[in-house]
Amino acid sequence: MIPVQITLSAMFILGFLGLTLQRKHLLSALLCLESMMLAIYITMALWSFNSGSSMFSLGPMVLLTFSACEASTGLALLVATSRTHGADLLKNLNLLQC
């Protein structure tokens, strides 16, 4: 494997490990999701650049749009939970209390 692939794989794995092991705050979970999405986006962009085909160039743009929508939704949820619960701790969130 080339060093770029190793770096991007490590970035995705570290984001996934951070998401699974550090589940205390909602903001840290959102940051881990963003790092995973960024690793996937860079991988897809490099793959479409190396393939040289214009057919594959739409995929990274769709993924980037999806990532931006996910980030804005996550920030809206963060603000809503901070206002209603007083903090962004995941242990305080209970979906059955709605």
N, C-alpha and C positions, 0 to 999 in steps of 0.2 A: 504494500500500500504506500501511496505517496504521502508525504507529511501533511498535505492539506486535508486529505481524507481522514487521517488519524486525528488531526486537530478538530475537524468538524464532528467526527464520531465521539470524541471525548467531550466536546461541548454539549452534544445531545444527551449523552449518558450522564454527565454531571447535572444537567437540568432535570433529567428524570429522577436521579437520586435525590436531588434537592427537593423535588416535588413529593417524593414518597417518604423521605426521612424527616424533613423539617416542615411539619404541617402545623405550625403554631399560629402564624399570622396569615391573613388572606393576601396581603400585599406580597409576601415572600412566595406564596404559591403562584400568584399572577406573574411575578418576575421569572420564576422557573419556567412557566408556560411560554413566556415570551422568548426566553433563551432557546427553548426547544424549537419554537417556530422559526427563529432566526437561523438556527443551524440547518433546518430543512430548507428554508428559502435560499441560503447561500449554496447549499448542495445542488438544489434544482437549477439555480442560475448558472453555476459552473458547468453542470451537465449539459444544459442547453447551449451554452457558449462553446463547449468542446465538441458537441455534435454538429454544430454549424448549420443546423436546419432551422428555418424560421417557423416551422410548425410547432416546435417545442418552446418557443419564447413566450407563449401566452401563459404557460403554467406558473412560472414564478410571479408574474404580475397578479394572477388570480390568488395565489397564496399570500402575497403581500397585502392585497385588499382584505382577504379573510383575516389576516393577522391584525390589521388596523381595526377592523370591526370588533374582533375579540378583545383587543386592548381597550377600546372605548366602552364596551359593555362591562368589562371587568372593573374599570375605574368607576363607572356608574354604580355598580354593585358595591364597590368599596365605600363610596360616599354614602349610599343608602344604609349599609350596615353600620357605618360609623355614627350616623345620625340616630338610628333606632336603638342600637345596642351599646353605644358609647365607646366601642373599641372594635378592632378588626380581628379579634381572636376567633379562630375557627371552632374552638370548643364551646363558645357561647351561641353559635348558630345552630338552631334546631328548626328544621323545616316543618315539623309537626305543630309548632306553636303559631303558625300563621293564622 
